[in-house]
Amino acid sequence: MEPIVHPVFEKQTGTWQYIVACPNTREAVIIDPVLNLDLAELNISTTSADELLAVAASNEYTIIRLLETHAHADHLTAAFYLQQRLLESSQSKPPISTGRRIKLVQERFGKEYNIPQKELDEAFDYLFDDDEQFKIGQISAQVLHLPGHTPDHSGYMVGSNVFTGDSIFNPDVGSARCDFPNGDASVLYKTMQTLLALPPHFKLYTGHDYPPQDSGREPMSFVTVEQQLENNKHVRKGTKAREFVSWRIERDAGLKEPRLLHQALQVNVRGGRLPQSHDGSQRTFLQVPFQAPRSLS
């Protein structure tokens, strides 16, 4: 049995969000939901997440899990917001879930941003083991460990569909950066080869799409394994590991850090919870580190 897949594109960060549902039971999961952050206005809103809730409601889906592929560095997850809204409306609490290696990322960035350990311990309701299987209604799903972009990165195989997060991009975009802590271009190459070894008709749903300006195309949520093998500009059939790794390292050395890096990591290692306010207001505070001369210390 194949799932029903609803791709929902968030334009500001170029993120694909997914609702994946069993057609018989109407049980569904949401993968990589986005909170909207406006840096100019210093405002966090829920427009994109509310769109996901509307799609789920109009199709009479019961959301049974909220899945994260990794601790994103380019957007804030809406997982906790969705969990609270779903709890209010149905008295059920879909667990916020990701791969077990999120603990490595939490340990590093918890220290960097002085996040209380209790907030990290409470961030995720369930952590998957590698290759763990679970059900979406009557459909079997499997967790895939897909490291390289980040060490905690997971994907989800549902029928002949793989939700790859940032482990592979569409053919004319290619691949994700590997210069985050414990990212590794050689490991990403192996991950991409694992995906490309799947049956040629399998659909690889990407976590982002950034259509090249000269392509004239709209954002695409997936292509098949066969299309990736023939056309992926970084790892098409015949690309050697040393070629990919050399190019990726050189490319990453010239990239700026993601615009929302610090805000995203502080929220995402908390599973979408915001730092607690101490004045009873709706304000929250996120740290942004700066380099300063010793004379100002």
Secondary structure, DSSP 8 states (H G I E B T S, - for coil): ---EEEEEEETTTTEEEEEEE-TTT-EEEEES-EEEEETTTTEEE-HHHHHHHHHHHHTT-EEEEEE-SS--SSSEE-HHHHHHHHHHHHS----EEEETTHHHHHHHHHHHTT--HHHHHTS-SEEE-TT-EEEETTEEEEEEE--SSSTT-EEEEETTEEE-TTS---TTT------STT--HHHHHHHHHHHHTS-TT-EEE-SB----TTT-----SEEEHHHHHHH-TTT-TT--HHHHHHHHHHHHHT----TTHHHHHHHHTTTT-----SSSSS-----------GGG-
